[in-house]
């Protein structure tokens, strides 16, 4: 049983605009996986465009195709293999990179005709493979410009990757094996990129890494114990919305919440709790304890009552009993999280959890997933109903031909959370605008409102 695509937090969508001149060597890109992989795709395409390549949004118009793969779950691996096969059938010249590229024999065993396989964030190797397949032929008067960033997201928001790799050893996850240990980008480089993005019109920075709150702890000569806090302050001074993703609930995270209360960064934390029963967490080798996380949640809300908490959970983990699952449901009643996603546990080749005893039957996983999502939906519906009548800032993502604006509140990250819709007097709004809206209707996950 696979997780429904619209509830999988490992999916992100690339929006590629054609930018070709006649006769220009052109590369297509298929970007699968999480926002961290999307950033890798943007960096590859930025380098290629600076060398004079055109970028294609389809297979047929490209001289070769890069497939940036995901290896998070076996279902994601299957999706990556399917995308590679489709690219081979439609184009023929395919270069594979990304997390699944860390297993080249696995890929070439299924698709022996791929031109090259490289692992995650191996940008130089990808460029070498592209040069071998499609030699650059730049027009010196048009193409050889300074490398301005290629964005695979709308112009008004951008992902900002601050680190690569992870030092945790969760038994269900093979990301550290594929992407290595934590390597934080220099703070000056992160801020320089953020400043350029804001200068270019980006209104929202989505801060991502495998473990955002551990940022900088891999530096031996660091001046402060937790550079994450200094980075959050600096990003909060740029005048854009700043949204923090993948934050582990370490005690020092409490120190960043006052920035949210002051309006410096968005009152939003995306925290991968995964479960609530101590025995389940122990079998997962998770660096957290459910009792303490409830205390932390209470402390965060005490500092910033408007904080939005998002998380993902796994049900049906090996050895999960009915009592352990019920503890998770009871914990959800206490935690009252605003935004929740859920996976049914899947074995992943190479993960240590595969060897644990007492795997949960598929039908039990499905039944628990249904019960969990019913609980999460009821909490979401009640929380959104309480927002009716409030006036709040929203960012416009899109305005359709009927004049209906799709927006997001400060509580909503793109792609994974809900939306706020304006269906009256919204025809003149533009993507990227931040406007005041009065909420007049609420659903299970979305809001509706009118311009204030």
N, C-alpha and C positions, 0 to 999 in steps of 0.2 A: 504494500500500500504506500503510495507516494503522498507527500504533503501537497495540498492544493497550492498551485503557483502563486495565487494572490495572497497567501498567508505565509510564504517563505521569505524570511528576511535576507536570504543570500542572493536574491535576484535584484538586479538593477537594469535599467534599459538605456541603451545608447541612442542618441538622436544625431545622426550623421547627415550633414548637408553636403551635397555635391559641390565641388569647387574645382572644376576641370577646365582646361583650355584644350583646343584641338591639338592632337598629337602628343599630349603630355602623358608620360608614364603614370599609371594610376593604380593605387592599391585600395582594395576593399577591406573593411574591418567588421568582424563579428565579435562583439564584446559581451561575454557571459559573466555571471557571478556577481560578487558584491561590489559596492562602491569603490573599495580599494583596488579591485581589478579595473574598474572604469578609469580610475586615475592613471593606472599603468597604460591603458589604451590611449589616453589623451597624450601622455608623454611620448609614446611611440609615434603617434600621428604628427605631433608637433615637430619632432626631429625629421620625419619624412617630408613634411611640407616644406621645412627649411631647406631641404636638399633638392627641392623642385618637383616632388611627386604630387600628383593630384590625389584627392580622397574621394572614394566612391561609396555610395550607400547601398549598392547592390553588387551581386556577383558578376552579372553579365558584362557590365561596363568596366570591369577592372582587369588589369594585366596579371594580378595575383591577389590572393586573399589571405589576411591574417585572422586566425581564430584564437581569441584570448579565452582560455578555458577556465572552468571551475572544477574543483575536486573536493568540495566541502562534504558532499554526501554521495553515496553510490548512485542515487537518482540524478544528482547533478553531473556526475561523471557520464552517465548514460546520455544525458542531454548534450554534453560536450561532444561525445562521439558522434551523436546524430548530426550536430551542427557541422562537424568536420566532414562527415560523409556527404551532407548536402552541398557544402562548398566545393568538394571534389567533383560531385556530379554536375554542378552548375558552371564551375570555372576551370577546375583541373589543376591549377597551381595554388597549393595551400601550404602556409607556414603556421605552425601551431606554437603557441606560447601559453603562459599562465600556470596556475597551480597544477593542473593535470599534466603539464609539460615536465613536471618533476618525475614522471613515470613514462619515459619515452618508449620503453619496450611495450608497455600497455597500449599506447596509442598506435605504434607501428605494427603491432600484432593484429590490430583490427583494420588499420588504414596504412598499408605499406607504401602507398604512393605519395604520402605527404613529403614535401621538399625538405623540411627541417622541423625539429622539435626543440624548443628551449623552455627553461623553467621560468618561474615568476620573477619579475623585475630584472630580467637579463636583457636590457635594452640593446646593448651593443651587438649581442648575438642575433637578435631579431633583425637589426639593421643590416648586418652582414648577410643574413639569409635573403633579405629583400634585394640587396645589391646583386647577389648571385642569380636570383630569379629574374629580376627586372632592373637592368642597369639604369642609373639616373641619367636623364637627358634634359638638364635645366635650360630654360631660356634666361640668359644673364640679365636681360632687361625687365623680366617679369617675376621670375621665380626665386632668385637668390636674395631673399630679404631676411632680416633678422627673425629669429624663431619666435613668432608670437604664438601663444598657446592655442591649440585646437581643443575646443570644448565639446564634450559629448552630452552636456546638459543644457537646458535653456540658459540664455545669457544672464539671467538675473540671480541664479544661484550656482554655486560650485563646491565640489568636494575639495577639502584641504587635507592631504595625507601628511601626518606629522611623524610617523614612525613606521617601520617595517618589522615583521617578526613578533614573536611572543615567547615569554619565559615560563608560561604555565605548562603543566603536563596533564591536562584534562584527558581522561582515558578515552573519551568518545571522539576526540579531535586529532586530526593529523596536520593541521595548519602549521604548527611549529616545525614539523618534519619537512614540509614543503617550502616554507618561507624563512625558516631559521629563527635564531634567538632575536630578542628585541634590539633593534638598532634605531635610535632616535635621530631625526634630522636636526642639524644645528638650528637653534632658535632664530638666528639672523636670517637663515635661508627660508624658514617657514614664514617669518614676518614679511620678508621681501616679497614672497609669492602672494601672501595675503594682501599686502598693500597694492600690488599690481592688479590683482583681481578687483579690488574695490575701486581703484582708479578707472578700470575698464567698464565699470557699471554694475558689478556684482553686488547685489543687495543682501545676500545671505551666504555665509560660509558654514559648510557642514564639516566639522572637524572629525576625522576618522583615523583609526589605526586598529591593530588587533587589541591593544590595551591602552587606551588613551590616558588614563590616570597614572600609568607607570611611565609616561613620557619623561625622558631625561634621566631616569634612575640607572641607566646603563653607562652614564658618564662617570668616570672615576674621579675627575677633578671638578665636579660641579660645585658651584658656589652655594646653592641652596639644596635642601634635602629633597624637595619635590618641585622640580622645574615646571611641572604641569600647571601649578598655580600662577607662576610668573607669566607663562605663555597665555593663559586665559585672561589675565589682566591686560596684557599687551594687545591681544586680539580684540578685547572689549573696547579698546580706545579708538578703533578704526571707523566707527560709525555705521557698521553693518550689523545685521542679525548674525549672531554666532551660536551655533547649535552643536552640542557635544554628544558624540556617539561612542558606544562601546566603552563605557566608563565602569571599571570594577569598583565595588563599594568599599574601597579602603577608607580608614578613618580620616585621612587628609582631604578626602573629597568634600567633607563638611565645610572646609575652609573656602571652597569655591562658590558655595551657595550664596553668601552675602553679595557676590557680584551679580547674581541673578535678582536678588531683592532690590539692588540698586539700579537695575535696568542696563547693566553693562553687557551682560550676555543673556541669552534667552533662558527663561526659567524652565529648562527641559533637560532631563538626564535619561540617556538610553543605557540601561544597565542589564547585562546578561545574567540574571539570577539563576536560570535553568531549572531549579527545583527548590523545595523548602524543607523536605525531611532530612535530618542530619545524616541518617544512614545512606540515603540515596546520594547526597552530596559527597559523602565519604567514598562511595564506590565510583563516583565520577572523578574523584580527586580534585574537587572544586576548592578554590581558595576563599571560602566564605562560610558563614554559619547563619542559619535562618533566624535564630533568636536575635543576633546582633543586627541583622539587616532591618528587622522591624524597628529596633531602637534608632538606627540610622535614618530610616524613612521618617520617623516621628521628629527627629532632630532637624532634618532638611525642611520639613513642612513647618516646623516652628520658626525657622529663620525666614523662609519664603513660602507663605501659604499658597501662592499661585503656582508652585512648581508642578510640572507635568512629568510623570514617571512612565517610561516605556521599558518593556522587557520582553524576553523570549524564554520559553520553557520547553523542556523535553518530557513527554509522557511515554510510559512503556519502556523506560530504561531497564536493562537486565537486572532482575531481582526486585523490581518495584512491586510491593505488595499493595493490596487494596487499602490497608491502613496507611501506608506511605502516601498513596495517591490522595486519600482523604485529608491527610495533613496538608498537602499542597492546596486543596480546595479551601480548607479552613484558613490557611495562611493568606490566600487571595482575599477572603472576606475581611481579614484584618488589614492587609496592605492596601487594598483599594487602588490598585494601579490603574492609570488612565488609559494606557495603550498596551496591548498584549498580543504577542504572536506565539504560536506553538508548533513544535515538531512532534511527529511520531518518531520514536527512535528507529534509526536505520543502522545496520552494520556498515562500516566503511573499511575497505581493504587497508590493512596496516594499523588500524586502531586497536588499542589494548582492550577496549570494552567488548570486542568480539569474543574474547576468551572467558568472559565472566559467565558464571552459571545462571540458571533460571531465567532464560530469555522469555519475554512476555509474548503470548500468542498474538497474532495479527488482529484477530477480532476483538481482543481485550484492549489493545492499543487504540483501535478505532473507537471503541465504546468510551474509553477514558478521554480521548481527544474531544469527542462530542460533548461530554459532560464539562470538560474544562472550558471549551469555547462558549458553551451556554452560560457558564458562570462569568467569564470575561465579558461577554456581550451584555449581560445584564448590568454589570458594573459600569461599562462604557455608556450604556443607554441612560442610566441614572445620572452619571456625571455630566453628560451633554445636556440633559433636560434642565439641570441646574444653571446652565449658561444662558437659557432663554431670557431675554430682557437686558442682558449685559451689552455694553458697547466695548468693542475691542479693535485693535489693529490687525489687519490681515494683509497678506501679500498676494497679489494677483498672479496666477500661473498661466491662465489662458482665458481668452474670450472667444466663444464660438460664433458661428454665422448667425445664430438666433439672438445674439446679445447676452447670452448667459455666461457669467464669469465664474470660473473655477479658481478658488482661492484657498489659502491655508492660514490658520491662526498660528500664534506662537507655539501652540501645543501640537503642531502637526509637521512632521518631517515629510519631504516629498517621497512619493512612491509607496511608503510603508504605513502612513497614518491616514486619517480621514481628511475631508475637504470641507470648506464652507462655500456654498453656492449663492450667488446674487443673480436673481432672475428678473429684476426690474431696474431700469435706468443704469444698466452696466455697459451699454454698447460703446461708450467712449473710453472705457478703462483700457489700460495697456499692461501687458505682462511686465512684472517687476515693480509696478506701483504698489505702495503701501497706503491703504485707505482705512478710514474708520467705519465700522459696520455695527449695526444693532442686530443682535441675534433674535429672530422671531420664530424659529422652528428647529427642532432637533430630532434626529433619527437614532439608529443604533450606533453608527460610526461617524455620521456627517451632520453638519449644521447648515441652516439656510438663514440668510439675513438680508438687510437692506442698508444702503448707504446712509450713514448717520448725518 
